[in-house]
Amino acid sequence: MCILCQGNAMILESDVTLEGYGTPNVKPIPIMAHPPKIYSDNTLDQWLDAVLASPKGEKHKMKAAEDLGLYFEILSLQRKNSCCLIVFVVMM
């Protein structure tokens, strides 16, 4: 993930969904994945850790309304550990 933070782009765009979204195995874990993918090696927490350690801004596209509560919970915890946080949220 750190490779993404080294490029010239000022804003990184990402897709956030729940692990296993749309299946009986859905878990309340926001992950970085673009449907139809519903599993990923990267959680939202891990993504935020990497990006907040860089000077980049973020644009998150939420793929499921169910993500929003967990998303803002994680974001508020991350915000406490960062001097500044620029995030754009888009519901798809």
VMD Tcl script that draws the C-alpha trace (Angstrom):
set ca {
  {0.00 0.00 0.00}
  {2.80 2.44 0.73}
  {3.69 2.47 -2.98}
  {0.41 4.30 -3.67}
  {1.40 7.03 -1.25}
  {4.67 7.76 -3.07}
  {3.20 8.87 -6.42}
  {2.46 12.41 -7.61}
  {-1.32 12.20 -7.08}
  {-2.63 14.48 -4.33}
  {-5.84 12.51 -3.71}
  {-6.15 8.71 -3.58}
  {-9.48 7.18 -4.54}
  {-10.67 3.95 -2.99}
  {-13.73 1.72 -2.80}
  {-15.03 0.57 0.57}
  {-17.44 -2.30 1.13}
  {-18.14 -4.84 3.86}
  {-16.27 -8.13 3.86}
  {-18.51 -10.76 2.25}
  {-21.13 -8.13 1.31}
  {-24.26 -9.67 -0.21}
  {-23.51 -13.15 1.15}
  {-24.61 -14.98 4.32}
  {-20.97 -14.61 5.47}
  {-20.98 -10.79 5.57}
  {-18.88 -9.39 8.42}
  {-18.95 -5.88 9.92}
  {-15.44 -5.20 8.63}
  {-15.03 -2.39 6.09}
  {-12.56 -3.52 3.43}
  {-10.96 -1.97 0.37}
  {-12.64 -3.71 -2.58}
  {-14.59 -2.82 -5.71}
  {-17.65 -4.97 -6.42}
  {-18.03 -7.65 -7.54}
  {-15.06 -8.36 -5.24}
  {-16.19 -8.81 -1.65}
  {-12.95 -9.96 -0.03}
  {-9.64 -8.14 0.30}
  {-6.29 -8.29 2.04}
  {-6.72 -4.63 3.03}
  {-9.13 -3.36 5.65}
  {-10.20 0.27 5.90}
  {-8.13 0.55 9.10}
  {-4.97 -0.60 7.31}
  {-5.64 1.72 4.39}
  {-6.13 4.73 6.64}
  {-2.95 3.91 8.58}
  {-0.94 3.92 5.34}
  {-2.53 7.01 3.78}
  {-2.54 9.10 6.96}
  {1.21 8.55 7.21}
  {1.51 10.34 3.84}
  {0.62 13.88 2.72}
  {-2.24 12.56 0.53}
  {-5.94 13.27 0.72}
  {-8.52 10.54 0.23}
  {-11.76 9.98 -1.64}
  {-13.74 6.96 -0.49}
  {-16.57 5.50 -2.55}
  {-18.93 3.61 -0.26}
  {-20.48 0.60 -1.95}
  {-23.02 -0.27 0.76}
  {-25.09 1.96 3.02}
  {-24.40 -0.53 5.82}
  {-20.75 0.61 5.72}
  {-21.43 4.16 6.83}
  {-21.75 3.70 10.59}
  {-18.62 1.56 10.84}
  {-16.82 3.83 8.41}
  {-17.39 6.98 10.48}
  {-16.52 5.12 13.68}
  {-13.15 4.06 12.25}
  {-12.60 7.49 10.72}
  {-13.20 9.26 14.03}
  {-10.71 6.97 15.79}
  {-8.13 7.57 13.07}
  {-8.72 11.32 13.23}
  {-7.62 11.36 16.88}
  {-4.22 10.00 15.77}
  {-3.69 12.42 12.89}
  {-2.96 16.13 12.75}
  {-5.19 16.63 9.74}
  {-7.52 14.51 7.69}
  {-9.05 15.32 4.31}
  {-11.61 12.78 3.17}
  {-14.33 12.88 0.53}
  {-17.12 10.33 0.89}
  {-19.28 9.32 -2.06}
  {-22.18 6.85 -1.85}
  {-22.40 4.70 -4.97}
}
mol new
graphics top color blue
foreach p $ca { graphics top sphere $p radius 0.5 }
foreach p [lrange $ca 0 end-1] q [lrange $ca 1 end] { graphics top cylinder $p $q radius 0.2 }
display resetview
